[in-house]
Amino acid sequence: MLLRCQKPILLLLILSLLVPGVFAADEPVITLLPAKTTLDVGETATVAIVMSADPIGLSGFNVTVSITDPSIGEITAVSYPEWAEMPVSSSLPSDSLFVMAVDLRNSVEAGATNISLCMLTVRGDVAGETNLTVTSMKIDDDVSGRYTPGTTEAVLIVKNPPAVAVSFTANATCGTPPLTVQFTDTSASSPTSWLWTFGDNATSTEQHPTHTFSAFGNYTVTLSINGGADTCTRPAYIKVTPLLYGDANGNAVVDQADTLRVLKQVVGLSTKPAADTELFAKTDVHGNGAIEVGDALFIAQYNVGLRDAWFALIE
């Protein structure tokens, strides 16, 4: 009986973050820290969303952050503190992101200060200066009210980096076998010769080779230019998995729809796949033989770049 009561309570708590509610007085401030971030084109930096005070207690939040000039940078990832449960966010990378989570265990108590709601990873795309701004928010307290905090902006300054001698990209870095990858030499020094090694004993001397990985595993890719004058090595750059882990709805794509599918299965709104099926193996990314909230969390983290194709944490 207790479990049946908890399910609608959890759903109502999540829905309460999406609709207007009762407002509380004497509100804190939502701040983006640091106030100024400087980075090179292509680099990333971390910006925290912090609530200055929690007078009544925090039950959950739904905050949208946007980059004023989307040509200058993008938000590429988001991470949450330990207390933030059932986190959900919009697709990344993006110039605007909503983040949502709830405090089911009353970890953030009344009187707390400097509460980190989440951490954003931002990337510089072109040189320039722009603002990172909170455009909307819903912060629920523990007594069925809602905070209406003031906000402060952060400044993002992007500079042109020094020229890189050798570099490369790939059109795909993970997938199931056979995985065919198109590599592109992006070296800035106009090289005249190339030697690629793909980590599976195969090599190429083309400038922009295509290579197929046929076995499971992580593959380190190296590009050397001009007879070994300069080298770029990307450890475990290509990850080939036996299944498309995280594809909980079986549509051949891993996205936040899979996170929501698992959450529905956990609270009984959708049927879990049978334990001996391929779909179960794709869904149980936590690897403990059960479909639970941990699987939804891992899939959400994968979609914001915190876990790799094997669902290991990215350091």
Buried (B, 14 or more C-beta within 10 A) or exposed (E): EEEEEEEEEBBEBBEBBEEEBEEBEEBBEBBBBEEEBBBBBBBBBEBBBBBBBBBBBBBBBBBBBBBBBBEBBBBBBBBBBEBBBBBBBBEBBBBBBBBBBBBBEEBBEBEBEEBBBBBBBBBBBEEBBBBBBBEEBBBBBBEEBBBBBEBBEBBBBBBEBEEEBBBBEBEEBBBBBEBEBEBEBEBEBEBEEBBBBBBBEEEBEEBBBEBEBEEBBBBBBBBBBBEEEBEBEBEBBBBBBEEBBBBBBBEEEBBBBBBBBBBBBBBEEBEBBEEEEEBBBBBBBBEEEEBBBBBBBBBBBBBBBBBBBBBEEEE
